[in-house]
């Protein structure tokens, strides 16, 4: 089977990624095909091969590694997708990532979608948003067109007392 690997590597260097994938699969090296697509920035193709050929544990490892890589690069949306795809408690890592980045609106969106039992801890159901709006109005004296009523949804950037994530 080493000849299949060499053929796959050849196709990868020439840019024929579909052919390279075929030979990586024949060489029983699906992980290398996933990595190849990942290096080439073809995230959907990498996911397709991972779902089709990797074990559950290998897939989780791949998604965790990609999530950490995306987070380091500041690609938070892609990191979130990888954390969610990894499943289990990895969603909490995505929530913590948004908290570290002070992207509280995204953090609250994830908590609301995946950790409903923690919504009260974070403060959405407990009144953080209405209290934030009232405090903003009281502090600035602005309402109506230029104040909080013109907001579609108040942003929580800069608000620091949000849960234990």
C-alpha positions as CSV (number, residue, x, y, z in Angstrom):
1,X,0.0,0.0,0.0
2,X,2.9,2.5,0.2
3,X,2.6,3.1,-3.5
4,X,-1.0,4.4,-3.0
5,X,0.4,6.8,-0.5
6,X,3.0,8.0,-2.9
7,X,0.5,8.4,-5.7
8,X,-1.8,10.4,-3.3
9,X,1.1,12.7,-2.3
10,X,1.9,13.3,-6.0
11,X,-1.7,14.2,-6.8
12,X,-1.8,16.5,-3.7
13,X,1.3,18.4,-4.8
14,X,-0.1,18.9,-8.3
15,X,-3.4,20.2,-6.8
16,X,-5.6,17.3,-7.9
17,X,-7.1,16.9,-4.5
18,X,-10.0,14.6,-5.5
19,X,-7.6,12.1,-7.0
20,X,-5.3,12.5,-4.0
21,X,-8.3,11.8,-1.7
22,X,-9.1,8.6,-3.6
23,X,-5.6,7.3,-3.2
24,X,-5.3,8.2,0.5
25,X,-8.6,6.3,1.0
26,X,-7.2,3.3,-0.9
27,X,-4.1,3.4,1.3
28,X,-6.2,3.4,4.4
29,X,-5.0,6.9,5.3
30,X,-8.3,8.8,5.5
31,X,-6.8,11.1,8.2
32,X,-4.2,12.3,5.7
33,X,-6.9,13.1,3.2
34,X,-8.7,15.1,5.9
35,X,-5.5,17.0,6.7
36,X,-4.9,17.6,3.0
37,X,-8.2,19.3,2.6
38,X,-7.7,21.2,5.8
39,X,-4.4,22.6,4.6
40,X,-6.0,23.5,1.3
41,X,-8.7,25.4,3.1
42,X,-11.5,23.1,1.9
43,X,-13.3,22.7,5.2
44,X,-16.4,21.1,3.8
45,X,-14.5,18.4,1.9
46,X,-12.4,17.7,5.1
47,X,-15.6,17.3,7.0
48,X,-17.1,15.0,4.4
49,X,-14.1,12.7,4.4
50,X,-13.9,12.8,8.3
51,X,-17.6,11.8,8.6
52,X,-17.3,9.1,6.0
53,X,-14.0,7.4,7.0
54,X,-12.8,8.4,10.5
55,X,-13.8,6.8,13.8
56,X,-15.9,8.8,16.2
57,X,-12.8,9.4,18.4
58,X,-10.6,10.4,15.4
59,X,-13.3,12.8,14.3
60,X,-13.5,14.5,17.7
61,X,-9.7,14.8,17.8
62,X,-9.7,16.3,14.4
63,X,-12.4,18.8,15.3
64,X,-10.7,19.8,18.6
65,X,-7.4,20.4,16.9
66,X,-9.1,22.5,14.1
67,X,-11.1,24.5,16.6
68,X,-7.9,25.4,18.6
69,X,-6.2,26.3,15.3
70,X,-9.0,28.5,14.2
71,X,-9.3,30.1,17.6
72,X,-5.6,31.0,17.6
73,X,-6.0,32.5,14.2
74,X,-8.9,34.6,15.4
75,X,-11.4,32.8,13.1
76,X,-14.0,32.5,15.9
77,X,-16.9,31.5,13.7
78,X,-15.0,28.6,12.2
79,X,-13.7,27.6,15.6
80,X,-17.3,27.6,16.9
81,X,-18.3,25.3,14.1
82,X,-15.5,22.9,14.9
83,X,-16.2,22.9,18.6
84,X,-19.9,22.2,18.0
85,X,-19.1,19.5,15.5
86,X,-16.8,17.8,18.1
87,X,-19.9,17.5,20.3
88,X,-20.1,16.8,24.0
89,X,-18.6,19.4,26.3
90,X,-16.7,21.1,23.4
91,X,-19.6,23.5,23.1
92,X,-18.5,24.9,26.5
93,X,-15.0,25.6,25.0
94,X,-16.7,27.7,22.3
95,X,-18.7,29.6,24.9
96,X,-15.5,30.2,26.9
97,X,-13.7,31.3,23.7
98,X,-16.3,34.0,23.1
99,X,-16.1,35.1,26.7
100,X,-12.3,35.5,26.4
101,X,-12.8,37.5,23.2
102,X,-15.4,39.7,25.0
103,X,-17.9,38.7,22.3
104,X,-20.7,38.4,24.8
105,X,-23.6,38.5,22.2
106,X,-22.1,35.4,20.6
107,X,-21.5,33.7,23.9
108,X,-25.1,34.3,24.9
109,X,-26.3,32.9,21.6
110,X,-24.5,29.7,22.2
111,X,-25.6,29.4,25.8
112,X,-29.2,29.9,24.7
113,X,-28.9,27.3,21.9
114,X,-26.9,24.6,23.6
115,X,-26.9,25.2,27.4
116,X,-30.4,26.3,28.2
117,X,-30.0,25.2,31.8
118,X,-27.2,27.8,32.2
119,X,-29.1,30.8,30.7
120,X,-30.1,32.1,34.2
121,X,-26.5,31.9,35.3
122,X,-25.3,33.9,32.3
123,X,-28.0,36.4,33.0
124,X,-30.2,36.6,29.9
125,X,-33.3,35.1,31.6
126,X,-32.2,36.7,34.9
127,X,-32.6,40.2,33.5
128,X,-29.1,41.3,32.4
129,X,-30.3,42.7,29.1
130,X,-33.2,44.8,30.6
131,X,-31.0,45.9,33.5
132,X,-28.2,46.8,31.1
133,X,-30.7,48.9,29.0
134,X,-32.1,50.7,32.0
135,X,-28.6,51.5,33.3
136,X,-27.6,52.7,29.8
137,X,-30.6,55.0,29.6
138,X,-30.0,56.3,33.1
139,X,-26.3,56.9,32.5
140,X,-26.7,58.6,29.1
141,X,-30.2,60.0,29.4
142,X,-30.8,58.8,25.9
143,X,-34.0,57.1,24.8
144,X,-36.0,57.0,21.6
145,X,-34.3,57.4,18.3
146,X,-30.7,57.8,19.5
147,X,-31.0,55.6,22.6
148,X,-31.9,52.1,23.4
149,X,-35.3,52.0,21.7
150,X,-33.5,52.2,18.3
151,X,-31.4,49.1,19.1
152,X,-32.6,45.9,17.5
153,X,-30.9,44.1,20.4
154,X,-28.5,45.7,22.9
155,X,-24.9,44.6,22.6
156,X,-23.3,43.3,25.7
157,X,-19.7,44.1,24.8
158,X,-17.9,45.4,27.7
159,X,-20.3,43.8,30.2
160,X,-18.1,41.6,32.4
161,X,-20.3,39.8,35.0
162,X,-21.5,36.9,32.8
163,X,-21.5,33.5,34.4
164,X,-18.8,30.9,35.0
165,X,-17.7,30.1,31.4
